[in-house]
Amino acid sequence: MLRLSWRIRRKRKLAILRKRELNQMLPEERRKKVTELRAELTSIRTSVKSGGTVENPARIRELRKTIARLLTVDNSPTKPAPEPA
């Protein structure tokens, strides 16, 4: 019997937004996206608290991580432009 390593067996989840997409967004777009994702997260959490079932429970984790990524990119200092010598 051939044993596969955990890396091969484990499927990789795709992120809602990729790092390249986050860096290309304007700060206003990032803030707007954060509010949209927070609203979606709130609605999912509300349905869970009221006793409903969630179609995709992993979506909660994806939303939290994506919001954190957006806020991290938004709060990180930008590289200053190189000064001419």
CYANA upper distance limits for C-alpha pairs under 8 A (distance plus 0.5 A):
  4 LEU  CA      8 ILE  CA      6.86
  4 LEU  CA      9 ARG  CA      7.05
  5 SER  CA      9 ARG  CA      7.03
  6 TRP  CA     10 ARG  CA      6.31
 15 ALA  CA     62 GLU  CA      7.59
 15 ALA  CA     66 THR  CA      7.99
 16 ILE  CA     62 GLU  CA      7.64
 16 ILE  CA     63 LEU  CA      8.28
 16 ILE  CA     66 THR  CA      7.16
 17 LEU  CA     21 GLU  CA      6.77
 17 LEU  CA     22 LEU  CA      7.18
 17 LEU  CA     66 THR  CA      7.41
 18 ARG  CA     22 LEU  CA      6.85
 19 LYS  CA     23 ASN  CA      6.81
 20 ARG  CA     24 GLN  CA      6.85
 21 GLU  CA     25 MET  CA      6.89
 22 LEU  CA     30 ARG  CA      8.00
 22 LEU  CA     70 LEU  CA      7.30
 22 LEU  CA     73 VAL  CA      7.70
 23 ASN  CA     73 VAL  CA      7.67
 25 MET  CA     29 GLU  CA      6.51
 25 MET  CA     30 ARG  CA      6.79
 26 LEU  CA     30 ARG  CA      6.81
 27 PRO  CA     31 ARG  CA      6.76
 27 PRO  CA     74 ASP  CA      7.01
 28 GLU  CA     32 LYS  CA      6.70
 29 GLU  CA     33 LYS  CA      6.60
 30 ARG  CA     34 VAL  CA      6.65
 30 ARG  CA     70 LEU  CA      6.85
 30 ARG  CA     74 ASP  CA      7.76
 31 ARG  CA     35 THR  CA      6.91
 31 ARG  CA     70 LEU  CA      8.49
 32 LYS  CA     36 GLU  CA      6.83
 33 LYS  CA     37 LEU  CA      6.61
 34 VAL  CA     38 ARG  CA      6.50
 34 VAL  CA     67 ILE  CA      6.32
 34 VAL  CA     70 LEU  CA      7.38
 34 VAL  CA     71 LEU  CA      8.30
 35 THR  CA     39 ALA  CA      6.62
 36 GLU  CA     40 GLU  CA      6.84
 37 LEU  CA     41 LEU  CA      6.58
 37 LEU  CA     63 LEU  CA      6.93
 37 LEU  CA     67 ILE  CA      7.37
 38 ARG  CA     42 THR  CA      6.53
 38 ARG  CA     63 LEU  CA      8.29
 38 ARG  CA     67 ILE  CA      7.99
 39 ALA  CA     43 SER  CA      6.75
 40 GLU  CA     44 ILE  CA      6.78
 41 LEU  CA     45 ARG  CA      6.61
 41 LEU  CA     60 ILE  CA      6.92
 41 LEU  CA     63 LEU  CA      7.03
 41 LEU  CA     64 ARG  CA      8.24
 42 THR  CA     46 THR  CA      6.51
 43 SER  CA     47 SER  CA      6.77
 44 ILE  CA     48 VAL  CA      6.82
 44 ILE  CA     54 VAL  CA      7.71
 44 ILE  CA     60 ILE  CA      7.90
 45 ARG  CA     49 LYS  CA      6.64
 45 ARG  CA     60 ILE  CA      8.48
 46 THR  CA     50 SER  CA      6.67
 47 SER  CA     51 GLY  CA      7.08
 47 SER  CA     52 GLY  CA      5.77
 47 SER  CA     53 THR  CA      7.66
 47 SER  CA     54 VAL  CA      8.01
 48 VAL  CA     52 GLY  CA      5.63
 48 VAL  CA     53 THR  CA      6.59
 48 VAL  CA     54 VAL  CA      7.26
 57 PRO  CA     61 ARG  CA      8.28
 58 ALA  CA     62 GLU  CA      6.89
 59 ARG  CA     63 LEU  CA      6.56
 60 ILE  CA     64 ARG  CA      6.80
 61 ARG  CA     65 LYS  CA      6.68
 62 GLU  CA     66 THR  CA      6.56
 63 LEU  CA     67 ILE  CA      6.59
 64 ARG  CA     68 ALA  CA      6.75
 65 LYS  CA     69 ARG  CA      6.67
 66 THR  CA     70 LEU  CA      6.68
 67 ILE  CA     71 LEU  CA      6.72
 68 ALA  CA     72 THR  CA      6.52
 69 ARG  CA     73 VAL  CA      6.67
 70 LEU  CA     74 ASP  CA      6.55
 71 LEU  CA     75 ASN  CA      6.52
 72 THR  CA     76 SER  CA      6.49
